[in-house]
Amino acid sequence: MTHVPASNFVRREIDRCNRNLLYVNSAVALMVVFLIGLSGRYLLNFAFGPFRVNQDCFSSDRVDKDYFKYYVTLKGMSFHDTGYRLYEHQLNPFIEQASEDLGVTIPYGNVTAKYLMLSLGNSVLLVQSPPKTTNLQFTGTLRSIPDEIKSEYLERLEDSIPRIKGHILPVMLDATEEMNQSGYVLLVLIILSLIVSIRNILVGIRRGANPVIHPIWKGLSQRGAALELAANIDAEYSVPSCVKRYGRLTMTPSWLIYSTFFGLDLIMIKDVIWTYQKITRLHVPMSSSYSVVLRDNHGRSHEFDLRFGNALAFLLVFGLQAPWVLDGYDKDLDRLWDSDPSAATEIIRERRKSH
């Protein structure tokens, strides 16, 4: 196994990138676990519900939050139609008693639900059901009975039907809607986030144990003997007078070094054949982003985001340090590079010969 000294600049950068990878993905994994903890009740019911329950599962002293399995299917012994209906309205839905024999005017609007008292042995469950329901089996979500329904409607029902007084459960069943289908999105996000974060944590651990498998080291190996090149970079970087910094871009006598949160770009100055500044107009008024584009003799393109002043200063100093490099944007050459990098490289080499 190749030993990379811990004090070497490239090794330190590999360790930094690994730490960032581990920190970020550990934080993501913890956030996902926290999210599961917050929404675990919903996810359980969405993924495995509806749960089949019976009257023995209900208690007069349990509220909706006490039922961890709240997306349920149940069958009652009988039901009583209360006569109350939920009406659709362009401003707000409202409940009204629709029994014409009571002399109540039926409000204008479509009926979206009716309210039934479902008998569960010694208890009675209020059910908000579809308007045309006739059977005794219902599927829906358990929730607390709204205070408005308690005060305005249940008290009237208890007065009109004395036998149910004291037997109405503090929860109701909403059988008019299915579980929110956004659960699929949440499940996919949780699963993908866990897979990606755990995978990246394992990758970071492996790279920490064996730095030579890190992409930074592999990229250096493609240029020659990685240990020698790393030693050369370290030697140049350790001499302050040899180092010029332009934001995240660092230039030494032989290397361009661009540091990012998760990576490090290492470019040999002798490989660079073309440079120019790129200005991108943003949607924000009077705002632009600036970057430096470098093309090398291997057909690769590198783009580094820099502040406007740093970009200009770098191009000026780099032009003095590498006078053979083609400087400035050429639209036709850029199009040729996109379609045939090798042909564009040959043209640039020909121009360099005349330097």
C-alpha positions as CSV (number, residue, x, y, z in Angstrom):
1,M,0.0,0.0,0.0
2,T,1.3,3.5,-0.9
3,H,2.0,5.6,2.2
4,V,1.0,9.2,1.9
5,P,2.6,11.3,4.6
6,A,0.0,13.0,6.8
7,S,1.9,16.3,6.7
8,N,1.8,16.4,2.9
9,F,-0.4,19.2,1.5
10,V,-2.4,16.8,-0.8
11,R,-2.9,14.4,2.0
12,R,-4.2,17.2,4.3
13,E,-6.6,18.2,1.5
14,I,-7.8,14.6,1.1
15,D,-8.4,14.4,4.9
16,R,-10.3,17.8,4.8
17,C,-12.6,16.6,2.0
18,N,-13.2,13.3,3.8
19,R,-14.1,15.1,7.0
20,N,-16.6,17.4,5.1
21,L,-18.1,14.3,3.4
22,L,-18.5,12.5,6.7
23,Y,-19.8,15.6,8.6
24,V,-22.4,16.5,6.0
25,N,-23.7,13.0,5.4
26,S,-23.8,12.2,9.1
27,A,-25.9,15.4,9.6
28,V,-28.2,14.3,6.7
29,A,-28.6,10.8,8.2
30,L,-29.4,12.3,11.7
31,M,-31.9,14.7,10.1
32,V,-33.6,11.8,8.3
33,V,-33.8,9.8,11.6
34,F,-35.2,12.9,13.3
35,L,-37.8,13.3,10.5
36,I,-38.7,9.7,10.9
37,G,-39.2,10.3,14.6
38,L,-41.4,13.3,13.9
39,S,-43.5,11.7,11.2
40,G,-43.2,8.0,12.2
41,R,-46.8,7.8,13.2
42,Y,-47.9,9.1,9.8
43,L,-45.5,6.9,7.9
44,L,-46.6,3.8,9.8
45,N,-50.2,4.4,8.9
46,F,-49.5,5.4,5.3
47,A,-47.2,2.4,4.6
48,F,-49.1,-0.3,6.5
49,G,-52.6,1.1,7.0
50,P,-55.5,0.8,7.1
51,F,-55.4,-1.3,10.2
52,R,-58.4,-3.5,11.0
53,V,-59.8,-2.7,14.4
54,N,-62.9,-3.5,16.5
55,Q,-64.9,-1.9,19.3
56,D,-62.4,-3.3,21.9
57,C,-59.7,-1.0,20.6
58,F,-61.7,2.2,21.6
59,S,-61.9,3.8,25.0
60,S,-63.8,6.8,26.3
61,D,-60.6,8.3,27.8
62,R,-58.4,8.1,24.7
63,V,-58.0,11.1,22.3
64,D,-56.9,10.9,18.7
65,K,-53.1,11.2,19.5
66,D,-53.4,8.2,21.8
67,Y,-54.2,6.0,18.7
68,F,-50.8,5.3,17.1
69,K,-52.6,3.4,14.4
70,Y,-55.2,6.0,13.3
71,Y,-55.8,5.0,9.7
72,V,-58.3,2.2,10.3
73,T,-61.0,0.0,9.0
74,L,-63.9,-1.0,11.3
75,K,-67.3,-2.4,11.2
76,G,-70.1,-1.3,13.5
77,M,-73.2,-3.1,14.8
78,S,-75.6,-0.4,13.4
79,F,-75.6,3.3,12.7
80,H,-78.0,6.2,13.2
81,D,-78.2,8.9,10.6
82,T,-78.0,12.2,12.5
83,G,-79.4,14.2,9.6
84,Y,-76.5,16.5,9.6
85,R,-74.7,17.1,6.3
86,L,-71.5,18.8,5.3
87,Y,-72.1,21.2,2.5
88,E,-69.7,22.6,0.0
89,H,-69.5,26.4,-0.2
90,Q,-67.3,28.7,-2.2
91,L,-66.1,30.4,1.0
92,N,-66.2,27.8,3.7
93,P,-67.8,24.4,4.1
94,F,-70.6,24.3,6.7
95,I,-72.7,21.8,8.5
96,E,-76.5,22.0,8.7
97,Q,-79.3,19.6,9.6
98,A,-81.0,18.6,6.4
99,S,-84.2,17.1,7.8
100,E,-87.0,18.9,6.1
101,D,-89.5,17.6,8.7
102,L,-87.8,19.8,11.3
103,G,-88.6,22.9,9.2
104,V,-85.0,23.6,8.5
105,T,-84.2,25.2,5.2
106,I,-81.7,23.1,3.3
107,P,-78.8,25.4,2.4
108,Y,-77.7,25.8,-1.2
109,G,-74.6,23.7,-2.0
110,N,-73.5,20.2,-2.8
111,V,-73.5,17.6,0.0
112,T,-69.9,16.4,0.5
113,A,-70.5,14.2,3.7
114,K,-73.0,13.0,6.2
115,Y,-72.7,12.4,9.9
116,L,-73.6,9.0,11.4
117,M,-73.5,7.6,14.9
118,L,-72.0,4.2,14.6
119,S,-72.7,1.7,17.4
120,L,-69.7,-0.1,18.7
121,G,-71.2,-2.1,21.5
122,N,-71.2,0.1,24.6
123,S,-69.8,3.1,22.7
124,V,-70.9,5.3,19.9
125,L,-68.5,6.7,17.2
126,L,-69.2,9.8,15.2
127,V,-68.5,9.0,11.5
128,Q,-68.1,11.6,8.7
129,S,-68.9,9.4,5.7
130,P,-69.6,9.8,2.0
131,P,-73.2,11.0,1.3
132,K,-74.3,7.7,-0.2
133,T,-72.9,5.2,2.3
134,T,-75.2,2.5,3.4
135,N,-73.0,-0.3,4.8
136,L,-71.6,-0.7,8.3
137,Q,-67.9,-0.9,7.4
138,F,-65.9,2.3,7.2
139,T,-62.3,3.1,6.4
140,G,-60.8,6.5,7.4
141,T,-58.7,8.4,9.8
142,L,-59.4,8.9,13.5
143,R,-59.2,12.5,14.7
144,S,-60.5,14.6,17.5
145,I,-64.1,15.9,17.3
146,P,-63.9,19.7,16.6
147,D,-65.2,21.9,19.4
148,E,-67.8,23.4,17.0
149,I,-69.3,20.0,16.4
150,K,-69.3,19.1,20.1
151,S,-70.9,22.3,21.2
152,E,-73.4,22.9,18.4
153,Y,-74.4,19.4,17.3
154,L,-73.5,16.6,19.7
155,E,-75.3,18.3,22.6
156,R,-78.5,18.5,20.5
157,L,-78.1,14.8,19.5
158,E,-77.7,13.8,23.1
159,D,-80.8,15.7,24.0
160,S,-82.8,14.2,21.1
161,I,-81.3,10.6,21.7
162,P,-80.8,10.3,25.4
163,R,-79.5,6.7,25.2
164,I,-76.2,7.8,23.6
165,K,-75.5,10.4,26.3
166,G,-72.2,9.5,27.9
167,H,-71.3,6.9,25.3
168,I,-70.0,9.1,22.5
169,L,-66.3,8.6,22.0
170,P,-64.0,11.7,22.1
171,V,-62.8,10.8,18.6
172,M,-64.5,10.7,15.2
173,L,-63.7,8.8,12.0
174,D,-63.3,10.7,8.8
175,A,-64.2,8.2,6.1
176,T,-64.4,10.8,3.3
177,E,-60.8,11.0,2.2
178,E,-57.9,8.6,1.6
179,M,-54.5,9.1,3.3
180,N,-52.6,12.0,1.9
181,Q,-50.7,10.7,-1.1
182,S,-47.7,13.0,-0.4
183,G,-46.6,10.1,1.8
184,Y,-45.1,8.5,-1.3
185,V,-42.9,11.6,-1.9
186,L,-41.9,11.6,1.8
187,L,-41.1,7.9,1.8
188,V,-39.0,8.2,-1.4
189,L,-37.1,11.2,0.0
190,I,-36.4,9.4,3.2
191,I,-35.2,6.2,1.6
192,L,-33.0,8.0,-1.0
193,S,-31.5,10.3,1.6
194,L,-30.7,7.4,3.8
195,I,-29.2,5.3,1.0
196,V,-27.1,8.3,-0.3
197,S,-25.9,9.4,3.1
198,I,-25.0,5.9,4.4
199,R,-23.2,5.2,1.1
200,N,-21.2,8.4,1.3
201,I,-20.3,7.7,5.0
202,L,-18.9,4.3,4.0
203,V,-17.1,5.9,1.1
204,G,-15.6,8.5,3.4
205,I,-14.5,5.8,5.9
206,R,-12.8,3.8,3.2
207,R,-11.0,6.8,1.7
208,G,-9.8,7.9,5.2
209,A,-8.3,4.5,5.8
210,N,-6.7,4.4,2.3
211,P,-6.1,7.9,0.8
212,V,-4.8,6.6,-2.5
213,I,-8.3,5.6,-3.5
214,H,-9.5,9.2,-3.2
215,P,-10.4,10.9,-6.5
216,I,-7.8,13.7,-5.7
217,W,-5.0,11.1,-5.5
218,K,-6.3,9.2,-8.5
219,G,-6.4,12.4,-10.6
220,L,-2.8,13.1,-9.5
221,S,-1.8,9.6,-10.5
222,Q,-3.0,10.2,-14.0
223,R,-0.3,12.9,-14.4
224,G,2.6,10.7,-13.4
225,A,4.2,9.4,-10.1
226,A,1.7,10.6,-7.6
227,L,4.1,10.6,-4.6
228,E,6.6,12.7,-6.5
229,L,4.0,15.1,-7.7
230,A,2.5,15.4,-4.3
231,A,5.9,16.1,-2.8
232,N,6.5,18.8,-5.5
233,I,3.2,20.5,-4.7
234,D,3.9,20.4,-1.0
235,A,7.4,21.8,-1.5
236,E,6.0,24.7,-3.6
237,Y,3.1,25.3,-1.3
238,S,5.2,25.5,1.8
239,V,7.2,28.5,0.5
240,P,5.0,31.6,1.1
241,S,6.8,33.7,-1.5
242,C,5.9,31.1,-4.2
243,V,2.2,31.1,-3.5
244,K,-0.3,33.5,-5.0
245,R,-3.9,33.4,-3.9
246,Y,-7.0,34.5,-5.7
247,G,-9.9,33.6,-3.6
248,R,-10.2,29.8,-3.7
249,L,-7.7,29.6,-6.5
250,T,-4.0,29.2,-5.6
251,M,-1.1,29.4,-8.0
252,T,2.4,28.1,-7.3
253,P,5.3,28.1,-9.8
254,S,4.1,24.8,-11.3
255,W,0.5,24.2,-10.2
256,L,-3.0,25.7,-10.1
257,I,-4.9,24.6,-7.0
258,Y,-8.7,25.2,-6.7
259,S,-10.3,24.1,-3.4
260,T,-13.9,23.2,-3.0
261,F,-15.9,21.9,-0.1
262,F,-15.7,18.3,-1.2
263,G,-12.8,18.3,-3.6
264,L,-9.6,19.8,-4.9
265,D,-8.6,20.5,-8.5
266,L,-4.9,20.2,-9.4
267,I,-3.7,21.5,-12.8
268,M,-0.2,21.6,-14.0
269,I,0.5,25.1,-15.4
270,K,2.5,23.6,-18.3
271,D,-0.7,21.8,-19.5
272,V,-2.8,24.9,-19.7
273,I,-3.2,26.2,-23.3
274,W,-6.1,28.6,-23.2
275,T,-7.6,30.9,-20.6
276,Y,-10.4,33.5,-20.6
277,Q,-12.9,35.2,-18.2
278,K,-16.5,34.2,-18.2
279,I,-19.3,36.6,-17.1
280,T,-22.8,35.2,-16.5
281,R,-25.7,37.7,-16.2
282,L,-28.0,36.7,-13.3
283,H,-31.8,37.2,-13.1
284,V,-31.2,39.5,-10.2
285,P,-30.9,43.1,-11.6
286,M,-27.4,44.5,-11.9
287,S,-25.9,41.2,-10.8
288,S,-23.4,38.9,-12.5
289,S,-21.2,35.9,-11.6
290,Y,-17.6,35.7,-12.7
291,S,-15.4,32.7,-13.4
292,V,-12.1,31.8,-15.1
293,V,-12.1,29.1,-17.8
294,L,-9.0,27.1,-18.5
295,R,-8.5,24.6,-21.3
296,D,-5.6,22.1,-21.2
297,N,-3.7,20.1,-23.8
298,H,-5.5,16.9,-22.7
299,G,-8.9,18.3,-24.0
300,R,-10.2,19.0,-20.6
301,S,-12.0,22.2,-19.5
302,H,-11.9,23.7,-16.0
303,E,-14.1,26.5,-14.7
304,F,-13.4,28.3,-11.4
305,D,-15.8,30.7,-9.8
306,L,-13.9,33.8,-8.6
307,R,-14.8,37.4,-7.7
308,F,-14.4,39.9,-10.5
309,G,-11.2,41.4,-9.1
310,N,-9.6,38.0,-8.4
311,A,-10.4,36.8,-11.9
312,L,-8.8,39.9,-13.5
313,A,-5.8,39.7,-11.2
314,F,-5.3,36.0,-11.8
315,L,-5.5,36.3,-15.6
316,L,-3.0,39.2,-15.6
317,V,-0.4,37.4,-13.4
318,F,-1.0,34.0,-15.1
319,G,-0.4,35.6,-18.5
320,L,3.0,36.8,-17.3
321,Q,3.9,33.4,-15.7
322,A,2.7,31.4,-18.7
323,P,3.1,33.6,-21.8
324,W,2.5,30.7,-24.2
325,V,-1.1,30.4,-23.1
326,L,-3.8,31.7,-25.5
327,D,-5.6,34.5,-23.7
328,G,-9.1,35.7,-24.4
329,Y,-12.4,34.3,-25.6
330,D,-12.8,33.1,-29.2
331,K,-16.3,32.2,-30.1
332,D,-15.4,30.1,-33.2
333,L,-12.7,28.3,-31.3
334,D,-15.0,27.6,-28.4
335,R,-17.6,26.0,-30.7
336,L,-14.8,23.9,-32.2
337,W,-13.7,22.8,-28.8
338,D,-17.2,21.7,-27.9
339,S,-17.5,19.6,-31.0
340,D,-13.8,18.4,-31.5
341,P,-11.5,19.2,-28.6
342,S,-8.5,17.6,-30.3
343,A,-8.8,19.8,-33.4
344,A,-9.1,22.9,-31.2
345,T,-6.1,21.8,-29.3
346,E,-4.1,21.5,-32.5
347,I,-5.1,25.0,-33.6
348,I,-4.0,26.4,-30.2
349,R,-0.7,24.5,-30.4
350,E,0.0,26.0,-33.8
351,R,-0.7,29.5,-32.4
352,R,1.7,28.8,-29.6
353,K,4.5,27.9,-32.0
354,S,4.4,31.4,-33.4
355,H,4.9,32.9,-29.9
